Amino acid sequence: MKRGCLIWILVLGFLALIVLGVVMWGTKIYNNMVTMQEGVTSQWGNVETQYQRRADLIPNFVNTVKGAADFEQETLTKVIEARSKASQVTIDPTKMTAENLQQFQAVQSELSSALSRLLVVVEKYPELKATQNFRDLQVALEGTENRISVERRKFNEVAQSYNAYIKRFPQNILAGMFGFTVKPYFESMEGAEKAPEVKF
């Protein structure tokens, strides 16, 4: 009788160790997915910060350009409207989809195009280009565009690591159970292969 109890205790102990190992393994995978998802969210915040920086610079830039006599009002209006539209589209990084990222990208691209057209028109106003305030704002905008590009690239890298991790077996099982979904990437917009003609 004692021998039978000892065997059952050993079997139950062995099963408990297996269950504990599986729970610890699952916990580690879950925590890794949470950490990586938070990395995506954090990097998205960096992307948004740079877009916000650009949006904050635009009113000063527009006001500086407005000071030029007879400046083309239609061009300024398009920049202001594009900025307004871009600031209305936001994304919750935990619910990010390819569709809402494309919508975000489209309105930001529209704003970039409007700014590019504005800078082309400014070429007709050498007295405006010669002012220090305009030059400072132009440099700030150029720097911000570069930062946006860098942060978008970093976002794609972080999203790629996260996506690859949750798609691999056996993580894909737990990812599906706990609602971890694939994050979309920034992609080149249609026509992006043609660099805009902007003269500084």
Steps between C-alpha positions, in 0.01 A plus 500: 500500500778740586677418178186580295460836678864584438459426127190724484681777686793475256265502198305797634824682584630435149174625346511809723854573378388466139202731557725749683750489212227561242357790705846656540571455128161654407556787743840574348359506147204715606730748677726517194201580279384770743850653507527497121150643456589780742811563289278546194272734696796701627650532153162608364510778761836610357350509149204707621730738686686586179179546304373725780824698491444562129136598562615746768754662267255551214300793647821701557619410152168601343492828695854581386407432139177701534714806567619498140305744288256342254583146609275242338219447751380176343833329574489611864138388534587152372778466759269614780222263389741207464640567848151508646407175327823331612450600862154338503626152411644316798571133565475297818817287471331208679230489228720590205399350167640526150193703401526764772877528450442556127242769582747666739775477241276643227412817693863547608610455138242759392649743752853424374386570144337828600821606678707403196277712273531790745878477493500495121284814491732669751771485232326796334559713811875552548438771763309243709769235461756754615336556842661325797167391646402325176839329474482382864151360451600335174796329669274389788249352254773321304640357825155386606439326167828311554398407855163376374676278249735359767218431748286334232791272408553414868127431538513255209800324657332466842170389340687244286668345807167485685314357198763232438494402867121459527479311168758237599394168647415454788457874576229521233275279715526725804485816284165385361370404844592835656414730209848604385459606138740587220596868471502668157804672348553841352517453126593729216199687371403462138727719290762522776762363262495846337672740733312828536666796333570733788758775461653639814 
